[in-house]
Structures are given as C-alpha cells and as structure tokens.
Amino acid sequence: MSNRHQRLHELLLQDLAELKLNQIAETYREVLDEAARKNTSMLEVLAALVASEVTARRQRALERRIRQAKLPPRKTLEGYDFTFPKRIPKQKILRLFDCEFVSQHQCAVLIGKTGTGKSHLLNALGYTACEKRISVRWTRAIDMINVLTTAQINGTLEKKLKEYTRPELLLLDELGYLPIDKRGADLMFQVVAARYECGSIVITTNPTPL
C-alpha cells in the first residue's frame, strides 16, 4: 500500500469512527476486494456496505433489547408441544405471537396448571417481541414485588417503577404462585394502573381453585 493510500485509509477510518459506522470500517476492504474481482459497480459496492452496517446495527439493537428485557435462557414457539394439553387454544396462541396486541395496548393472561408450559410460552413471546423491535421486560411477579418493596423502603420507588412501566410489553410470570401481602398488592396495582391503556401486560397464573 502506497503512502497516499495508507493516508486515505487512515482518514477514512477516522471518519467512519466519528460517524460510528463500525461495520463498514471492518468490512470495506473485503467488499472492495470482492468488487474488484467481480467488476461490481460502485452503486452495488455502496449498497453492500450500507446493508452490512444496517444488519449489524439491527443485530446490536436486538441484543440490547434482549439484555434489557432480562429474559431467561431462550425458549421457542417451535419447541412448545401443542399436543399437550390437548385443549390448548393453538390459534389464539399463534395470534398472540404476531404481537399486534402490543400496539393496541391490550393484555393477555395464560391460565393453566403447573407443567402446561405457560412459562415456556411467555419466554418465547418475549424473544419474539424483541425481534419485532418491541421493548420488553420479563420478571416473575413475586420478584417484581420484592424489588419494588425494597425500593419503597429505600425511597427509590418512583425510579424503580419505571423499569416495569416504561417497556411496551411487561411479562409477569407465576402470578399467584406465592402469597402477596397488602403492600405487594398495592405495588402491583401501581404497575398495572400506570400501564393502563398505554402498555401491554401478559401474565401467567394457575387456575383459581373453587
């Protein structure tokens, strides 16, 4: 590489770094070499570089949404056994996974006995929503209440509430598995009230015994 080309290379990397076009900085030489071998047009080269940057940014954004959602290790809808229990409303579940209910600020409750895969579906829904560029927060209901109780005692409740009210979709797992006292119920109500008509909630719970 000549001194002139080396200088141009350094200036280009500086400009790309300033514009935060990191993926282009990493791949432009490879793309240019491939273009020279195939006699590719300048427009195709530009399109390839921009596409690689867009793809990389989307992937980073997805990874960031998944981290912020605090989801457990991934489960998938494909990995769910719709043959058990036989009465599972498959079409309703599939419709839930299109995530259109989120833009409409609607909510859902998954009710079933232990072992029917409610948590599996909630987990899979969280990842699907993240892939659809929806902000998500997953938590066990009792964990959320414990966190908020501590925040209330420490005088940081308003700040902590935002973790559960700001995301477009809140996923509450295992509601009712453990008893909730009055303070916990009040805190739960604050979350639900704050999200009313402005954010979606999906809850898993067991059937209430008669």
Buried (B, 14 or more C-beta within 10 A) or exposed (E): EEEEEEEEEEEBEEEBEEEEBBBBBEBBEEBBEEBEEEEBEEEEBEEBBEEBBEEBBEEEEBEEBBEBBBBEEEBEBEEBEEEEEEEBEEEEBEEBBEBEBBEEBEBBEBEBEEEBBBBBBBBBBBBBBBEBEBBBBBBBBBEBBBBBBEBBEEEEBEEBBEBBBBBBBBBBBBBBBEEBEEEBEBBBEBBBEBBEEEBBBBBBBBEEEE
